Amino acid sequence: MFNILMLFVLIPLLMMAGLWASRNIRQVRGVMVTGASLLLALSIWLLCDYIGLRRSGETAQMLHTSSISWYEPLHICLSLGVDGISVAMLLLSSVIVFTGVFASWRLQPMTKEYFLWYTLLSLGVYGFFISTDLFTMFMFYEVALIPMYLLIGVWGSGRKEYSAMKLTLMLMGGSALILIGILGVYYGAGAVSMNILEIAQVDIPVQMQNTFFPLLFLGFGILGALFPFHTWSPDGHASAPTAVSMLHAGVLMKLGGYGCFRIAMYLMPEGAQMWDEVFLVLTTVSVVYGAFSAVVQTDLKYINAYSSVSHCGLVLFALLMMTRTSCTGAVLQMLSHGLMTALFFALIGMIYGRTHTRDIRQMSGLMKVMPCLAVCYVIAGLANLGLPGFSGFVAEMTVFTGSFENPDLFRRICTVIATCSIVITAVYILRTVGRFLYGEVKNPEFLKLKDATWDERTAVFILIACVFGLGVVPFIFSDLIATGVEPVVSQLIK
Amino acid sequence: MGYTIFILLLPLLSFLLLGLCGNFMKPKAAGITGTLSTAAVTMLSYFTAFRYFSAGRGADGIFPTLMPYNFRWLPFNDTLGIDMGVMLDPIAVMMLVVISTVSLMVHIYSFGYMKGEKGFQRYYAFLSLFTMAMLGLVVATNIFQMYVFWELVGVSSYLLIGFYYTKPAAIAASKKAFIVTRFADLGFLIGILIYGYYAGTFGFTPEASRLMSAGMMIPLALGLMFVGGAGKSAMFPLHIWLPDAMEGPTPVSALIHAATMVVAGVYLVARMFPLFVGYAPDLLPWIAYIGAFTALYAAVVACVQSDIKRVLAFSTISQIGFMMVALGVCTSTDPHDGGLGYMASMFHLFTHAMFKALLFLGAGSIIHAVHSNEMSAMGGLRKYMPLTHITFLVACLAIAGIWPFSGFFSKDEILAASFGFSPVMGWVMTAVAGLTAFYMFRLYFGIFWGTENRELHAAHRPKESPLNMTLPLVFLALVTCIAGFIPFGDFVSSDGQAYHIHIDPAIAAVSLTVSLCAIGLATWMYARDRQPVTDMLASKFSVLHKAAYNRFYIDSIWLFITKKVIFRCISAPVAWFDRHVIDGFFNLCGKAAAWLSEKIRPMQNSNIQQYTIWYLAGAVVLVLILLF
C-alpha cells in the first residue's frame, strides 16, 4: 500500500544512497540539488492538493492517511497522515533543506559525509511531520537528533565539541521525558493503540494526564527553547555550521512546538488545563528574557540564538493561550520564525565566511563592502522586528489577538508583557544593524571582501521571497493552518 | 471610485521597481520613475477629491463614507480580522490631497537637492515606499490597517533618516526615531487589541451597545491609541526623536517630519474623534493639556536653537501641539457648540503641511547654497537668494498667523476653540502663537538679514538654487497665500454638516496684535548687524538659556533610561544570569556527572581480587537483607 507521503522518507533515503555512490563534488551537489528540489516540489504539490481537497469539501481531520503494522503486540504502526499544520511544516522544511544545500555549497572538507548526515537529519524531520503514530514520531525525532551531534562536532566552529555535547545531552534529556510521556499516554489510553487520532478519541484518566502532561510538554519544550532549558541553543547555534544552524533553528526547534501541540495538548487536554498557568509563566519569561539577553550580545549568532529563544517562546506561549486564533498564530509563528531565522543564520554564515569574525564590535561599514548581503540582512532584521509585509508581523498579530481573546486578568497581563518584546526586538535588531553594517569601514582588510556568490544569493533570495510571500498573502496560510488547529482546539475547549 | 486603488498601487509598484532594479537604472531614470508615479497619484488624488466633493452630500447633509475596496487580508476568527481597503471620507480625501501634493513637490525638489548623491535610486525608492504607506494610512478602512501602514511609515522614516548610513549621527538618529515611535506603538497595539476585543470589530464604526457595555475598557483603549499617536506626532515627552530626525536629507524632513507623517497622530485622534467624544470625553482635555504643554515647551526651545533645521523641527512639534489642543478642547461633535476644534485642527493640519513643507524646502535651498545648517554660516542671504527669501518670508508670515496668509485662518479657529474651552487655554495658546512669530522671525532675520558671515560667503558665494528646487517653493508659496480662503468648513467639520468659517474679530485682533508685537521684537533684536540685546539676555539668563538650548535635558533623561536602565540594569544582568546561573547550573550537572563517573571508574579496574571482595560483600549484604 503506497502512500504519497512515503516519498518524504524515500527521497532522502535515495539521496543518501546516491551520495554514497557519488565520486566527486559535482555528483554530490547534483544529488543534493535534485533531491532537495524534488522534496520542495512535492511539498508545494502537497500544499496545493491539500487546499484543493479542503475546498472540495473534504472534512476528514487528516488527509492521505494510511497505516502499516510494524509490531503488533505494542500496536506500533507506520501511520501516516497530514493536516494543515503538517503541510505547512513540510513546506517549511523543504524550503530550508533546499536553501541549506545552497548555503553549504562550498563547504569543505568531507562534503559527502556532511551531506549524508544532513540528509539523514532532514529525513528525521520529514518523518516526524508525516507520522501520526506516537512511536514512529519518537523514532524519527531521535533520528533527527543524532546527526546533529556529528554535524556540529565535526564541521562546527569554536567550542564545537562542548556545544555539540551540551546540545545533544540536553535534548536527549528531553527525549527521555518524551519517552516516559508517550508510554504514559499509551497506557493511559488503555494500551490499545499508538495512533494519535485513535488515542484522541479516548479519555485518558485525569490523574494520568496531570502526571504525564508536564513530562511531554517539558520534553518537547526543551527542544522549543523553553526557559530555563534553552541554554543549549546559543552555544549550539554558535558552533554549528551554517546550514545546520538553519535547519536546526528553522525546523528542528519547530518539532518542539509541533510535539507540544500535537501530542501533549491534543491527547491530554485536561492536563494542559491543569498546567497551563505554570508553563505560561515560563513561556512569557522566555519571550521577554530572550529579547533582553539579545540586547547586550556581541556575537551575531548569539544575538540570533537569543532572538530565537524569544520567538520560539512566543510559539509555546500562543499554544498555551488555547484559543483557535492564538494556536493558528503559533503555527504561523513557527513558519515565520523558521524562515526568518534560517535567513539570519544563512546570512551570518556568509558574512562570517568572509570576515572570519562574528563580533559586531570588530565590524563596521559592511554595507559598503558587501551591499547585497548587507541589504538582505537589513531586510531580515526588519522582518524579524515584525514589519508589516513580512511574515513576522502576521504571526505576531495573530498570536496577540488570539491571546487577548482570553478575558481573565492573568492571561491579559502575560499578553501585555509578551507584546513588550516587539520594542526590545527593535532595540537589538537596530543596534546590531547600526553597529556592523552602517558606518565607515574601519578595518582595511574588509575592503577586499567580495559580495555574495550566486549560490549564496539563491539561498537568501528564496528565503526572503518566502518571508515576504507569507507576509503579503497571509490569508492562504492562516486558512490552511486553521483547518489543522480546529480539531485540537475543540478538544482543548471541551 | 474603483480607480482609487491605484493611488496605493502606483507608488508601491514604483517602490518595487526602484528597489529591485534601481541599481541597473540611471539615477535620472529612477528619479523620473518615482516622480511620474507620484505625479499620477497626485492627479488621481485631485480627481478623487473633485469627484468626491462635487458628488455632494447625502440626504442627511453629510458627505457619504465610501469604501470602494475592502477585503479580508488576515482573518483572526469569525468576527475579527485585518481588512485592507480604501475608505474615503472628507478627512481622508483632504489628506490624500495634502500628502500627494507635498510628496510631488518633494520628488521634484529632490532632483536638484540630491543631485549627484550616491544612492539616488535608493532615495527615490524609499520616497515611493513612504508615499504608499502614508496614503494607505489615511485611507485605512479600519484601525488595524492603519496600524499596518503606521508601521510602514515608521520604517520608511527610519530608512530615510538613516539615508547617509556612514554618518554616525544619522545612524543614531534613525535608530532613536524608530525605537521611540515603536515604544509608543506598543501602546497603540495594546489599545487596538483591547478595542478589537470589546468592540468586536477593528472598524471605525462599532456597535454602540457593545461599547457601552465595555465600560472603562474603551477609554483605556483610546488612551493607549493616543499614546501611539503621541509618539508619531512627537508629543512631549515622546518628542525627542523628531529634532534628531533632521539628520536625514532636508526634502525628507519636509515631507515626513514636517508635513505628513508627524501629523499621523493628529489624524488618528481625528479618525477616532466620534469615539473620543462619545465614550471617553474625560480623555480629551488631557490631550489638550499635553498638546498645549508640548506647544509651549517646543516654542521656548525653538527660540534658542542655532541649527535652522532644529528650529523648524521644534516649530513643527509646537504646531502639532496646536492641532492636538484643537482636538482636545472639543466637547461635542457640534461645530457650533464645542466641536469647532475638530475643523480647526484639520484646517491647521492642511495649512501647516503646506507652509511647513515650504519652510523646510526653503531651508534645504539655503543649506544647499551654504553647505551648513548653522545660522552662524548664514546672514544677509537675501541678496544672493531672492526667490528663496521671498517664499521663506511668505511661510514665516503664514506660520506667524498674519492675515491674509493661510496660517492666520487656521490658527484663528484654533484660538477661538481654545477660548471656548477655557480662557486660560486661550491665553496660553495666544502666547505660544506670539512665541511662534518671535522665533520664526528670529530665524528669518538670522538667515536673510543680520550679521553676514562674509568670510564664508567670500570663499564660497551662495547662489540661488536651480529651477527644479525653486519651482516647488513658488508653488507652495502660492498655495500658502490662498489656502486660507478655502471654505474649509464646507468640506470638513466635526458633525459632517457644512460649517461656515467666520473670523471672530476680537480673537483675530488679539492674535494679530500679539504676533505683530512679537515680529517687531524679533526685528528689533535680530535684524541689525549687531545684536546686543540678544547677547545680553543670553548672558543674563545663562542658566535658562543653556537649559533651553539643551532642550531642558529631556534627551539626557531618555538616554539615561535607555543606556543605564535597559542596558546596564536589565539586559546586562539578564545576560549574565543566563551565562552564569542557568548555564552554570547545566554545566555543573555535566561536571558532577563527570566527577561521579571518575569516582566510580576505579571500581572497574580489572583487579580480580577486588571484584571478589565486592562480590562477597554484596552477597553478604543481600543475605542479611533476606534474613531480616
Interface residues (C-beta under 8 A of the other chain):
Chain A: M165 K166 L169 M170 P228 T231 D235 Y289 F292 S293 V295 V296 Q297 T323 R324 T325 G365 M367 K368 L382 L385 G386 L387 P388 G389 F393 V394 M397 T398 F400 T401 G402 F404 E405 P407 T415 V416 T419 C420 I422 V423 A426 V427 L430 R431 G434 L437 Y438 G439 E440 P474 F475 S478 D479 A482
Chain B: R72 W73 L74 P75 F76 N77 L80 I82 F144 V148 F149 E151 L152 V155 Y158 G162 Y165 T166 P168 I171 A172 S174 K175 F178 I179 R182 F183 D185 L186 L189 I190 L193 I194 G196 Y197 I566 F567 I570 S571 A572 V574 A575 D578 I582 D583 F586 G590
